[in-house]
Amino acid sequence: MHSGSRQDPDGEEGVAHFVEHLISENVQPWTQESARQYFQEIGGSASFGTTYYDATTYDFTVPLEEDHLQRALDLFGHMLVDCKIEYMVERERQVIIQEFTNKFPMRWMFDRKLRRRQLLFPETKLARFVRPFGTPESIPTISKEEMQGFYDQHYTPANISIVAVGGLKPEEFAMILERSPFGFKKPGVRTPLASAIDHFDLPKESRLIHKISDYSLQAAGHSFIDSYAAIPGVVSPKVMGRACGVLEDVLFKEIRQKRGWTYGFGVTWENFKEAYEFHIQGAFPWDGLEVIEDLVDECIAQAGRSDDLISHRIKASVMRYRIVDLNGNVIVGGAIDDLRLQQRVVSIKEEGEAAAAVTVEDVRAILQTLSRDRRYTSIANP
């Protein structure tokens, strides 16, 4: 489903996630429990929804028997095209509130993440987004009518892509699909891809130091650093991957191998299509507080000077596409990720060509954007 949390209206943050929770409970005579038991009894499985920032995904696996496939498509078709939200609204509201509480046991945890997004991605949808389940203010107030309105607008055949892997010919699968609710005529449009942002200003705040003892009685053996940067979405994800790998190599060498401070420093990035969020994180000893930020800065600078290491990472990424061992789940997962981010399926050949197109200068340019004044850094002390 080419709609997710990015499509939540202002003040209704979490409505896409709320809808995902409810539709499997509103297809009579099925309940989510009876549907799950059906898939288990035939040797299959089903996932009744995962909400992302830019899409919502559903999937099932069934034996290659037409009656099982038809029944599964009928169930998911009614969920995704022909559903009226009437039941279990308040039960699922409480479930989502608990889901929020499990992730953010204390309110300040959520507030700090929201503040970070507001500083890094001002005047964008990302400035309102922390997790798909919404905010403490929005979850209790989203109405059944607002959920149905979101569903009617976004849950349409025009806004759905289906990936199927199995022993049927495409035309055979299409005939079975046409007999299901997915073949219903229902007006709708495809949610357009978000436009890539090409520039971010410096964040108005760039540093937060806090004490773990201020909010926890649990003894802490180390300090922790989390440093984030906003990267424009015009950058290739292949370049992001190589920059991430090079910096992680340098941090591992300097912080673990030379100093033995920690098991490893992590470097990750999240693709929101219009922008990326780059994240450096790790633990370090208490006595490292005075030097940790300078050390991270030096590692970033060293990574930018490491042409041989950058070239190695680029070459390794290209060679990875020469050894491909795919099963059905991998094919479906990769195709869904392509559709979620690009609304098309990208071939392995094209992936390899994109990896080969990355240059040392491309990677160096990303590393140069990670200067301290462009990052938002949080340090937690015991």
C-alpha positions in Angstrom: 0.0 0.0 0.0 1.7 3.2 -1.2 0.6 5.2 1.8 2.0 5.3 5.3 2.7 7.6 8.2 3.8 10.4 5.8 0.1 10.6 4.7 -1.2 11.1 8.2 -3.1 14.5 8.3 -1.8 17.1 10.8 -3.4 16.3 14.1 -4.1 12.7 13.2 -0.6 11.4 13.5 -0.9 7.6 13.8 -4.1 7.2 11.7 -2.3 5.0 9.0 -1.0 2.7 11.8 -4.4 2.6 13.5 -6.1 1.6 10.2 -3.5 -1.2 9.7 -4.4 -2.5 13.2 -8.1 -2.6 12.5 -8.8 -3.9 9.0 -8.0 -7.5 9.8 -10.6 -7.3 12.6 -13.3 -6.0 10.3 -13.7 -8.6 7.6 -16.7 -10.7 8.5 -16.9 -13.6 9.3 -13.2 -13.6 9.9 -11.3 -12.3 12.9 -7.5 -11.9 12.9 -7.2 -14.9 15.1 -9.4 -17.2 12.9 -7.5 -16.0 9.8 -4.2 -16.6 11.4 -5.3 -20.1 12.4 -6.4 -20.8 8.9 -3.1 -20.0 7.4 -1.3 -22.0 10.1 -3.5 -25.1 9.5 -2.7 -25.2 5.7 1.1 -24.8 6.4 1.2 -21.1 5.5 1.6 -17.8 7.3 0.3 -14.3 7.2 1.4 -10.9 8.3 -1.6 -8.5 8.9 0.3 -5.3 8.4 3.4 -3.3 9.1 3.2 0.5 8.8 6.3 2.4 7.5 6.8 6.1 7.0 6.1 5.8 3.2 4.0 2.6 2.9 2.1 -0.2 4.6 2.8 -3.8 3.8 0.8 -7.0 4.1 1.8 -10.5 3.1 0.9 -14.2 3.2 2.3 -17.6 2.1 0.0 -20.4 1.1 0.5 -23.8 -0.6 0.3 -23.7 -4.4 -3.3 -24.9 -4.6 -5.9 -22.6 -6.3 -8.6 -22.9 -3.6 -6.2 -21.8 -0.9 -4.8 -19.0 -3.0 -8.3 -17.8 -3.9 -9.4 -17.8 -0.3 -6.3 -15.9 0.8 -6.8 -13.3 -1.9 -10.4 -13.0 -1.0 -9.6 -12.3 2.7 -6.8 -9.8 1.9 -8.8 -8.2 -0.9 -11.7 -7.5 1.5 -9.2 -6.1 4.0 -7.4 -3.8 1.6 -10.2 -2.7 -0.8 -13.6 -3.3 0.7 -13.5 -2.8 4.5 -15.8 -0.9 6.9 -14.1 -0.1 10.2 -16.7 -0.8 12.9 -15.3 -3.2 15.5 -12.4 -3.3 18.0 -11.6 0.4 17.7 -11.3 1.1 21.4 -9.5 -2.2 22.1 -6.9 -1.5 19.5 -6.6 2.1 20.8 -5.5 0.7 24.1 -3.1 -1.8 22.4 -1.5 1.1 20.5 -1.2 3.2 23.6 0.6 0.2 25.2 2.8 -0.1 22.1 3.8 3.5 22.5 4.5 3.1 26.2 6.6 0.0 25.6 8.8 2.0 23.2 8.8 5.2 25.3 8.4 4.3 29.0 8.9 8.0 29.9 7.5 10.9 28.0 10.8 12.7 27.7 12.2 9.9 25.5 9.6 10.6 22.9 10.0 14.4 23.2 13.7 14.2 22.7 13.4 12.2 19.5 10.7 14.6 18.2 12.9 17.5 19.1 15.8 16.0 17.1 13.6 15.5 14.0 12.4 19.1 14.3 15.9 20.4 14.4 17.3 18.2 11.6 14.2 18.3 9.3 12.5 21.6 9.9 9.3 22.4 8.0 9.0 18.9 6.6 6.8 16.0 7.4 9.7 14.3 9.2 9.6 17.1 11.8 6.3 15.5 13.0 7.3 11.9 12.7 8.9 9.8 15.3 7.3 6.4 15.0 4.2 5.2 13.0 2.0 4.9 16.1 1.5 8.6 16.5 1.8 10.9 19.5 0.4 10.8 23.0 -2.0 13.6 22.0 -3.2 12.1 18.7 -3.7 8.4 19.6 -6.6 9.0 22.1 -8.4 11.4 19.7 -8.4 9.8 16.3 -12.0 8.9 15.5 -13.5 6.0 13.6 -14.7 8.4 11.0 -11.2 9.8 10.4 -9.9 6.2 10.1 -12.6 5.3 7.6 -11.8 8.5 5.7 -8.1 7.6 5.5 -8.9 4.1 4.4 -11.4 5.2 1.7 -8.8 7.6 0.3 -5.7 5.4 0.3 -6.9 1.8 0.3 -7.7 1.6 -3.4 -6.5 -0.7 -6.2 -4.7 2.2 -7.9 -2.6 2.6 -4.7 -1.7 -1.0 -4.3 1.2 -3.1 -5.8 1.2 -6.9 -5.4 4.3 -9.0 -5.6 3.7 -12.8 -6.1 6.3 -15.6 -6.3 5.4 -19.2 -7.0 4.7 -21.8 -9.6 1.9 -20.1 -11.4 2.3 -18.2 -14.7 1.6 -14.5 -14.4 -1.6 -14.8 -16.5 -2.9 -17.6 -14.3 -2.3 -15.6 -11.1 -3.9 -12.5 -12.8 -7.1 -14.5 -13.4 -7.4 -15.6 -9.8 -6.6 -12.1 -8.6 -9.3 -10.7 -10.9 -11.9 -12.9 -9.2 -11.0 -11.5 -5.8 -11.9 -8.1 -4.3 -8.7 -6.8 -5.8 -10.6 -6.8 -9.1 -13.3 -4.5 -7.7 -13.8 -1.1 -9.4 -13.0 1.5 -6.8 -11.9 5.1 -7.5 -8.5 6.2 -6.3 -5.1 7.4 -7.2 -1.5 6.4 -6.6 0.2 8.3 -3.8 3.0 10.2 -5.5 6.6 9.7 -4.5 8.0 12.3 -2.2 10.3 14.9 -3.8 13.9 14.6 -2.7 15.1 17.5 -0.6 18.4 19.0 -1.9 19.6 21.1 1.0 19.3 21.4 4.8 20.4 24.4 6.9 22.5 23.9 10.0 20.4 22.7 13.0 19.6 25.5 15.5 20.8 23.3 18.3 23.5 20.6 17.9 24.4 19.2 21.3 22.6 17.7 24.4 24.4 16.2 27.4 22.3 14.5 30.1 22.8 12.2 33.1 21.4 8.7 33.2 21.1 9.0 37.0 18.6 11.8 36.5 16.0 9.3 35.2 17.2 5.9 36.1 18.3 4.1 39.3 20.0 1.4 37.3 23.8 1.6 37.5 25.5 2.6 34.2 28.9 1.3 33.4 29.6 3.5 30.4 28.6 6.7 28.7 26.8 6.8 25.4 26.9 9.0 22.3 24.3 9.3 19.6 25.0 11.7 16.7 22.6 12.3 13.9 22.8 14.2 10.6 20.2 15.1 7.9 21.4 14.1 4.4 19.5 15.4 1.3 17.4 12.8 -0.5 19.1 13.6 -3.8 22.0 11.5 -2.8 22.1 7.9 -4.1 21.4 5.2 -1.5 24.5 3.4 -2.8 26.6 6.3 -1.9 25.0 6.4 1.6 25.8 2.7 2.1 29.5 3.1 1.1 29.9 6.2 3.4 28.3 4.3 6.3 30.6 1.3 5.8 33.8 3.3 5.5 33.1 5.4 8.6 32.2 2.3 10.5 35.5 0.7 9.5 37.5 3.7 10.8 35.5 4.0 14.0 36.0 0.3 14.7 39.8 0.6 14.2 40.2 3.8 16.3 37.7 3.1 19.2 37.7 -0.7 19.6 41.0 -1.9 18.2 43.3 0.9 19.3 41.6 1.8 22.6 39.5 -1.2 23.5 36.6 1.1 24.7 33.7 -0.9 23.4 32.6 -3.9 21.3 31.8 -1.7 18.4 30.5 1.6 17.2 27.5 1.5 15.0 26.9 3.6 11.9 23.4 3.3 10.3 21.2 5.3 8.0 17.5 5.5 7.4 16.0 6.2 3.9 12.9 8.4 4.1 13.0 9.0 0.3 13.0 12.8 0.6 15.9 12.7 3.0 18.2 10.3 5.0 19.0 10.3 8.7 22.6 9.3 9.3 23.3 7.9 12.8 26.6 7.3 14.7 26.2 5.6 18.0 28.2 3.7 20.6 29.3 3.4 24.3 32.6 4.7 25.7 34.2 4.8 29.2 33.4 7.6 31.6 36.9 9.0 31.2 36.4 9.4 27.5 33.9 12.2 27.8 36.4 15.0 27.2 37.7 13.4 24.0 34.8 11.4 22.4 33.4 14.2 20.2 36.9 15.2 19.0 37.6 11.5 18.3 34.4 11.1 16.3 35.2 14.2 14.3 38.7 12.9 13.6 37.4 9.5 12.5 35.0 11.3 10.0 37.9 13.3 8.7 40.1 10.3 8.5 37.4 8.3 6.6 37.2 11.2 4.1 40.9 10.9 3.4 40.9 7.1 3.1 40.7 6.8 -0.7 42.0 3.2 -0.6 39.3 2.2 2.0 36.6 3.9 0.0 37.7 2.2 -3.2 37.7 -1.2 -1.4 34.1 -0.6 -0.1 32.9 0.4 -3.6 34.6 -2.7 -5.2 33.2 -5.0 -2.6 29.7 -3.7 -3.1 29.9 -4.3 -6.8 31.2 -7.8 -6.4 28.3 -8.7 -4.1 25.9 -8.6 -7.1 27.9 -11.3 -8.8 27.0 -13.9 -6.2 23.3 -14.0 -5.8 21.4 -16.7 -3.9 17.7 -15.8 -3.9 14.7 -17.6 -2.5 11.1 -16.6 -2.8 11.1 -14.6 0.4 14.2 -12.6 -0.6 12.7 -11.8 -4.0 9.4 -10.6 -2.4 11.2 -8.6 0.3 13.5 -6.9 -2.2 10.7 -6.1 -4.6 8.5 -4.7 -1.8 11.4 -2.4 -0.7 11.8 -1.2 -4.3 8.1 -0.5 -4.6 8.0 1.2 -1.2 10.9 3.6 -2.1 10.7 3.9 -5.9 7.3 2.5 -6.9 9.0 0.1 -9.3 11.0 -3.1 -9.1 14.7 -2.7 -9.7 16.6 -5.5 -11.3 19.8 -6.9 -9.9 21.6 -5.8 -13.0 20.5 -2.2 -12.4 21.5 -2.5 -8.7 24.9 -3.6 -9.8 25.3 -0.8 -12.3 24.3 1.8 -9.6 26.8 0.3 -7.2 29.5 0.5 -9.9 28.7 4.2 -10.6 29.6 5.3 -7.1 32.9 7.2 -7.0 35.4 8.0 -4.3 34.4 11.7 -4.6 30.7 10.8 -4.1 31.5 9.1 -0.8 34.0 11.8 0.3 31.3 14.5 -0.3 28.9 12.7 2.1 31.5 12.4 4.8 32.3 16.1 4.5 28.7 16.9 5.3 29.0 15.2 8.7 30.8 18.1 10.4 30.0 18.6 14.1 27.8 21.7 13.4 25.7 19.7 11.0 25.0 16.9 13.4 22.8 16.7 16.4 24.7 14.9 19.2 23.3 13.5 22.4 25.7 12.3 25.1 24.4 10.3 28.1 26.7 10.2 31.2 26.2 8.0 34.3 
